[in-house]
Amino acid sequence: MRGSQTIRLQVPAMLTQLTTTRFWRILAWGGSAVILLLPAVAMQFTTDVQWTAADFLVAGGMLLAVCLALEGLLRVSQDPWYRLAAALSVLTALLLTWANAAVGIIGAETNPQNRVFVLVVLLAMLGSLITGFRPKGMAQTMLLTGVLQALIALVAYVSAWGNIIAISAPFVLLWWSAALLFRLSVPTATPAAENAAHIATADDSTHGR
């Protein structure tokens, strides 16, 4: 239909080059291998790093889940903004889970109150599934995920669990940054397209009488 065009924020050429499937695969799988190798190498030179086989299995499982999640999201869209948002979302979920399991966010890692942060990651996952990984739905999901993380920090402070506002703020910022990037990948209708859609709706209403 004439005039039915869409516009989107222009993507920088460098960003386009850095968001290819090959780039993200090398970064994800290669980075995961490096992360697992670092403690293994460090253990050969210092006793300050002591990873057990269980530690490597848990870390490997988390990194594998991240790589597979990113692989799936790369298949959803080739839009650079979407891919950058997807990578940021997956990375934020990994950092939150890793920090919570390793040292704990509310007190020590053994504090049962830290289990509440599982809800944050679950919201991001379920929201993505429910919205079918569509850009607009993903943006709304990441926005709500950041809100939930902020609310948990507020509840923790009011309930005297601990002041985790400073720790939670970077995660909230990351979730909301991902939401903004997902939003940038949503095409915006031009005025001509909106007028064409309005005319088409009016014609349908007329013929339907």
Secondary structure, DSSP 8 states (H G I E B T S, - for coil): -TT--EE-----HHHHHTTSHHHHHIIIIIHHHHHHHHHHHHTTT-SS----HHHHHHHHHHHHHHHHHHHHHHHH---HHHHHHHHHHHHHHHHHHHHHHHT-SSSSTT-GGGGGHHHHHHHHHHHHHHTTT-HHHHHHHHHHHHHHHHHHHHHHHHTTS---HHHHHHHHHHHHHHHHHHHHTS-EE-HHHHHHHHHHHHHHHHHT-
